[in-house]
Amino acid sequence: MFRNQKCDGFDFTILLCRSQQMSAKQWGITQLYNKFFNEPTSQLYKLHAKLDRKCNAAYGFTDSDDILAKLLELNLELAETEKQGQPIVGPAAPN
C-alpha cells in the first residue's frame, strides 16, 4: 500500500498495521478499534501509545497534562495570533 513508510517524518506503521489487521479479519475500522484499541498487548495499542508520545513531544505536553485543556489553550492563543494578522507556524517533529 505505501512504498515508503516515512513521509516528512510521519510513520505509516500504524496505517499498515490497521490495514493488514482489517484485511486479515475482514473487519471494518470500528470493529478493529472496539476489539484492540484498549488491549495493552496488541500492536495497535502499542503503536497508538508511540504516536501519543510523539505528538506530546511535538507540542511540548507531558503525560500529566490535561491534554484537552492544553489544546483549548493553544487554540485560543492561535486564534488571537491569527486575529492580529500574525502567521501561524505548526509544531516541528521531535528529533
C-alpha positions as CSV (number, residue, x, y, z in Angstrom):
1,M,0.0,0.0,0.0
2,F,2.7,2.5,1.0
3,R,6.1,2.2,-0.7
4,N,7.9,4.5,1.7
5,Q,6.9,4.0,5.3
6,K,8.1,7.5,6.3
7,C,6.9,10.7,4.7
8,D,8.0,14.1,6.1
9,G,8.6,12.4,9.5
10,F,5.2,10.7,9.6
11,D,5.5,7.0,10.3
12,F,3.0,4.9,8.3
13,T,3.4,1.8,10.5
14,I,0.1,2.4,12.3
15,L,-1.8,2.6,9.0
16,L,-0.1,-0.5,7.7
17,C,-0.9,-2.4,10.9
18,R,-4.5,-1.3,10.8
19,S,-4.9,-2.2,7.1
20,Q,-3.4,-5.6,7.5
21,Q,-5.5,-6.5,10.5
22,M,-8.7,-5.3,8.9
23,S,-8.0,-7.2,5.8
24,A,-7.0,-10.4,7.6
25,K,-10.0,-10.4,9.8
26,Q,-12.4,-8.9,7.3
27,W,-13.3,-6.2,9.8
28,G,-14.1,-2.5,9.4
29,I,-12.1,0.1,11.4
30,T,-14.8,0.4,14.1
31,Q,-14.8,-3.3,14.9
32,L,-10.9,-3.3,14.9
33,Y,-10.7,-0.4,17.4
34,N,-13.5,-1.7,19.6
35,K,-11.7,-5.0,19.9
36,F,-8.0,-4.0,20.2
37,F,-7.6,-0.3,21.0
38,N,-7.7,-0.7,24.8
39,E,-5.8,-4.0,24.8
40,P,-2.2,-3.2,26.1
41,T,-0.7,-6.3,24.5
42,S,-2.0,-5.5,21.0
43,Q,0.3,-4.0,18.3
44,L,-2.4,-1.3,17.6
45,Y,-2.4,-0.2,21.2
46,K,1.4,0.0,21.2
47,L,1.5,2.0,18.0
48,H,-1.0,4.5,19.3
49,A,0.9,4.9,22.5
50,K,4.0,5.6,20.5
51,L,2.1,8.1,18.3
52,D,0.7,9.8,21.5
53,R,4.3,10.2,22.9
54,K,5.5,11.7,19.6
55,C,2.5,14.2,19.5
56,N,3.0,15.1,23.1
57,A,6.7,15.8,22.4
58,A,5.9,17.9,19.3
59,Y,3.6,20.1,21.3
60,G,5.7,20.1,24.5
61,F,3.0,18.3,26.5
62,T,3.7,15.9,29.4
63,D,1.9,12.8,30.4
64,S,0.5,14.6,33.4
65,D,-1.0,17.5,31.4
66,D,-4.7,17.8,30.8
67,I,-4.5,17.4,27.0
68,L,-7.9,18.8,26.3
69,A,-7.3,21.9,28.4
70,K,-3.8,22.4,26.8
71,L,-5.3,22.1,23.3
72,L,-8.0,24.6,24.1
73,E,-5.4,27.0,25.5
74,L,-3.3,26.5,22.4
75,N,-6.3,27.0,20.1
76,L,-7.3,30.3,21.9
77,E,-3.7,31.5,21.6
78,L,-3.5,30.7,17.9
79,A,-6.9,32.4,17.3
80,E,-5.6,35.5,19.0
81,T,-2.4,35.4,17.0
82,E,-4.3,34.9,13.8
83,K,-6.7,37.8,14.7
84,Q,-3.7,40.1,15.0
85,G,-2.6,39.1,11.4
86,Q,0.5,37.2,12.5
87,P,1.5,33.9,10.8
88,I,0.7,30.6,12.4
89,V,3.5,28.1,12.5
90,G,2.8,24.4,13.5
91,P,5.0,22.3,15.8
92,A,8.1,20.6,14.5
93,A,8.7,16.9,14.6
94,P,10.8,16.0,17.6
95,N,14.3,14.5,16.9
